[in-house]
Structure formats: C-alpha cells, structure tokens
Amino acid sequence: MSSGELQGLYQQVIMDHARERHGFGLSAGAAAESHQLNPTCGDEITLQLHLDESGAISTLAWEGHGCAISQSSASLLSDLAAGLSVDGLSERIDAFRVAMRSKGTIEPDEELLGDAVVLGGTSRYIARVKCAMLAWVAAESAIDALHRP
C-alpha cells in the first residue's frame, strides 16, 4: 500500500470515528471525571473513567463537541483504554504525547496505541495537536484525580 493510500485510509478511520463515536455518553458511578476545553478552537470534552473490581478500566466514557480530530481522538482513546490498568493508560498517554510533539518525526507505536496511530499525521500541524490531545489530557487529569485524597 502506498503512503498516499495509507494516508487516505487513516483519514477514513478518523472520519468514521468522528461520526460513530465509541464510548460516547456519560453515566453514573465514574471513579474519576475531567472536563477540558481547548480555548483556541472551542473543542470541549468531559471524560469519565469507570473501573472494575480489580482497578482496571472497564469503560472510558465521554461527551463533548468539536472538530473531527478531537471527536475521533476521544473515540479511539475509548477503544484503547478498555481493559487497561490505570498505569497502562498513563503509559499510552505519554507515548501519544511524545508522538504528537514530534512534528511528524516520530511514528506512533502501534503496539501501544492501536488504531490511535491514525492520528500520527496530525503532529505535523501544530494547531491540530491540541485537538488530538484534548481527550488524552482529560484522561490524564482523571487519572490524577484518582490519586488525590
């Protein structure tokens, strides 16, 4: 598959997740919640972490509005987070942040990030990095809230 075909496939995945948002819808009983706003463009998200009896993430739920990148990023993160430990999610947030800050010089690690690698090209567009990072920052904030008394 050529790089152009691959880029087209990635764009299709982003648009599919923006339309069919996985994990969309908040519910009672969250272990932690975070609300984040991107003041640059107005994208907004409220994200919840729901944990199972073992402390693993059973559901990452969210609601929000914004561009296709912010919405698809939240959807992709929701798919990725289910079943992970909190530390496992933190590791993936760190890896995603490194890729997003690379300005396109680092390919996201598919083993760690799964389908979220489709957002890797976003790192070349500084104005769009905040859109892609919004849900990930909300998840990081929710994890921090788990550790606060």
MOFEN-V614273 format. One record per pair of residues at least 24 apart in sequence whose ideal C-beta (glycine too) atoms are under 10 Angstrom apart, sorted by the first residue. I is the first residue (numbers start at 0). J is the second residue. D is the distance in whole Angstrom. If there is no record, write none. Layout:
# MOFEN-V614273
I;J;D / I;J;D
This chain:
# MOFEN-V614273
5;117;10 / 5;120;10 / 6;117;9 / 6;120;7 / 8;117;8 / 9;114;10 / 9;116;8 / 9;117;4 / 9;118;8 / 9;119;8 / 9;120;6 / 9;121;10 / 10;67;9 / 10;117;8 / 10;120;8 / 11;117;9 / 12;71;8 / 12;74;10 / 12;75;8 / 12;114;6 / 12;115;10 / 12;116;10 / 12;117;5 / 12;118;9 / 13;67;6 / 13;68;7 / 13;70;9 / 13;71;4 / 13;72;8 / 13;74;9 / 13;75;8 / 13;114;10 / 13;117;6 / 13;118;7 / 13;120;9 / 13;121;9 / 13;131;10 / 14;67;6 / 14;70;10 / 14;71;7 / 15;67;10 / 15;71;8 / 15;74;9 / 15;117;10 / 16;67;8 / 16;68;10 / 16;70;7 / 16;71;4 / 16;72;8 / 16;73;8 / 16;74;4 / 16;75;6 / 16;76;10 / 16;77;9 / 16;78;8 / 16;114;8 / 16;115;10 / 16;117;8 / 16;118;10 / 17;65;9 / 17;66;8 / 17;67;4 / 17;68;8 / 17;69;9 / 17;70;5 / 17;71;4 / 17;72;9 / 17;73;9 / 17;74;7 / 18;67;9 / 18;70;9 / 18;71;9 / 18;74;9 / 19;71;10 / 19;74;8 / 20;61;8 / 20;62;9 / 20;63;9 / 20;70;6 / 20;71;8 / 20;73;7 / 20;74;5 / 20;75;10 / 20;77;8 / 21;59;9 / 21;60;10 / 21;61;9 / 21;71;9 / 21;73;9 / 21;74;4 / 21;75;8 / 21;76;9 / 21;77;5 / 21;78;5 / 21;79;10 / 21;81;9 / 22;46;9 / 22;47;9 / 22;58;7 / 22;59;6 / 22;60;5 / 22;61;6 / 22;62;10 / 22;73;7 / 22;74;6 / 22;75;9 / 22;76;8 / 22;77;3 / 22;78;7 / 22;79;10 / 22;80;8 / 22;81;8 / 22;134;9 / 23;60;8 / 23;61;6 / 23;62;6 / 23;63;9 / 23;70;9 / 23;73;8 / 23;74;7 / 23;77;8 / 24;58;10 / 24;60;6 / 24;61;8 / 24;62;6 / 25;60;5 / 25;61;7 / 25;62;5 / 25;63;10 / 26;58;8 / 26;60;6 / 28;57;10 / 28;58;10 / 29;58;9 / 29;59;10 / 29;60;7 / 29;141;8 / 29;144;10 / 30;54;9 / 30;56;9 / 30;57;9 / 30;85;9 / 30;141;8 / 30;142;10 / 30;144;9 / 30;145;6 / 31;85;9 / 31;138;9 / 31;140;8 / 31;141;4 / 31;142;7 / 31;143;8 / 31;144;4 / 31;145;5 / 31;146;9 / 31;147;9 / 32;60;9 / 32;61;10 / 32;137;9 / 32;140;9 / 32;141;6 / 32;144;7 / 33;61;10 / 33;134;10 / 33;136;8 / 33;137;4 / 33;138;7 / 33;139;8 / 33;140;4 / 33;141;4 / 33;142;9 / 33;143;8 / 33;144;7 / 34;62;10 / 34;63;9 / 34;137;7 / 34;140;9 / 34;141;10 / 35;63;8 / 35;69;10 / 35;129;10 / 35;132;9 / 35;133;6 / 35;134;8 / 35;135;9 / 35;136;5 / 35;137;4 / 35;138;9 / 35;139;9 / 35;140;7 / 35;141;10 / 36;63;9 / 36;65;10 / 36;133;8 / 36;137;10 / 37;65;7 / 37;66;9 / 37;69;7 / 37;129;5 / 37;130;6 / 37;132;9 / 37;133;5 / 37;136;9 / 38;129;9 / 39;126;7 / 39;129;6 / 39;130;9 / 40;65;7 / 40;66;7 / 40;68;10 / 40;69;8 / 40;126;8 / 40;127;9 / 40;129;8 / 40;130;7 / 40;133;10 / 41;65;7 / 41;66;9 / 41;69;10 / 42;66;6 / 42;68;8 / 42;69;4 / 42;70;8 / 42;72;10 / 42;73;10 / 42;129;8 / 42;130;6 / 42;133;6 / 42;134;9 / 43;69;9 / 43;133;8 / 43;137;10 / 44;69;7 / 44;70;9 / 44;72;9 / 44;73;6 / 44;76;10 / 44;133;5 / 44;134;6 / 44;135;10 / 44;136;9 / 44;137;5 / 44;138;10 / 45;137;7 / 45;141;10 / 46;73;7 / 46;76;8 / 46;77;9 / 46;80;10 / 46;133;9 / 46;134;6 / 46;135;9 / 46;136;9 / 46;137;4 / 46;138;6 / 46;139;10 / 46;140;8 / 46;141;6 / 47;137;9 / 47;138;10 / 47;141;7 / 48;80;8 / 48;85;8 / 48;88;8 / 48;137;10 / 48;138;7 / 48;141;5 / 48;142;7 / 48;144;9 / 48;145;7 / 49;80;10 / 49;81;10 / 50;84;10 / 50;85;8 / 50;145;8 / 51;82;9 / 53;84;9 / 54;84;7 / 54;85;7 / 54;86;10 / 54;145;9 / 55;80;10 / 55;81;9 / 55;82;6 / 55;83;7 / 55;84;6 / 55;85;8 / 55;87;8 / 55;88;10 / 56;80;5 / 56;81;6 / 56;82;7 / 56;83;5 / 56;84;7 / 56;85;7 / 56;87;8 / 56;88;6 / 56;138;9 / 56;141;10 / 56;142;10 / 57;81;7 / 57;82;8 / 58;82;10 / 59;83;9 / 59;88;8 / 59;134;9 / 59;137;10 / 59;138;7 / 59;141;9 / 61;133;10 / 61;134;6 / 61;137;7 / 61;138;9 / 63;133;8 / 63;134;8 / 63;137;9 / 65;130;7 / 65;133;7 / 65;134;10 / 66;127;8 / 66;130;5 / 66;131;10 / 66;133;10 / 67;130;9 / 68;118;7 / 68;121;6 / 68;124;9 / 68;127;6 / 68;128;9 / 68;129;9 / 68;130;4 / 68;131;5 / 68;132;10 / 68;133;9 / 69;127;9 / 69;129;8 / 69;130;4 / 69;131;7 / 69;132;9 / 69;133;5 / 69;134;7 / 70;130;9 / 70;133;9 / 70;134;9 / 71;114;10 / 71;115;9 / 71;117;8 / 71;118;7 / 71;121;10 / 71;130;10 / 71;131;9 / 71;134;9 / 72;99;10 / 72;115;7 / 72;117;10 / 72;118;6 / 72;121;8 / 72;130;7 / 72;131;5 / 72;132;8 / 72;133;7 / 72;134;5 / 72;135;7 / 73;131;10 / 73;133;7 / 73;134;4 / 73;135;9 / 73;137;8 / 73;138;9 / 74;114;10 / 74;115;10 / 74;134;8 / 75;112;8 / 75;113;8 / 75;114;6 / 75;115;4 / 75;116;9 / 75;117;7 / 75;118;7 / 75;131;10 / 75;134;8 / 75;135;10 / 76;112;9 / 76;113;10 / 76;115;7 / 76;118;10 / 76;131;10 / 76;133;10 / 76;134;5 / 76;135;6 / 76;137;9 / 76;138;6 / 77;134;8 / 77;138;9 / 78;113;7 / 78;114;7 / 78;115;8 / 79;111;9 / 79;112;7 / 79;113;5 / 79;114;7 / 79;115;6 / 79;135;10 / 79;138;10 / 80;134;10 / 80;138;7 / 85;138;10 / 85;141;9 / 85;142;6 / 85;145;6 / 85;146;9 / 86;142;9 / 87;111;9 / 88;135;10 / 88;138;6 / 88;139;9 / 88;141;9 / 88;142;7 / 89;138;9 / 89;139;7 / 89;142;6 / 89;143;10 / 91;115;8 / 91;135;8 / 91;138;9 / 92;132;9 / 92;134;10 / 92;135;5 / 92;136;8 / 92;138;6 / 92;139;5 / 92;142;8 / 93;135;10 / 93;139;9 / 95;119;9 / 95;122;10 / 95;131;8 / 95;132;8 / 95;134;10 / 95;135;5 / 95;138;10 / 95;139;10 / 96;128;9 / 96;132;7 / 96;135;7 / 96;136;9 / 96;139;9 / 97;122;10 / 98;122;6 / 98;128;10 / 98;131;9 / 99;125;10 / 99;127;9 / 99;128;5 / 99;129;9 / 99;131;6 / 99;132;6 / 99;135;8 / 100;125;10 / 100;128;7 / 100;132;9 / 101;128;10 / 102;128;9
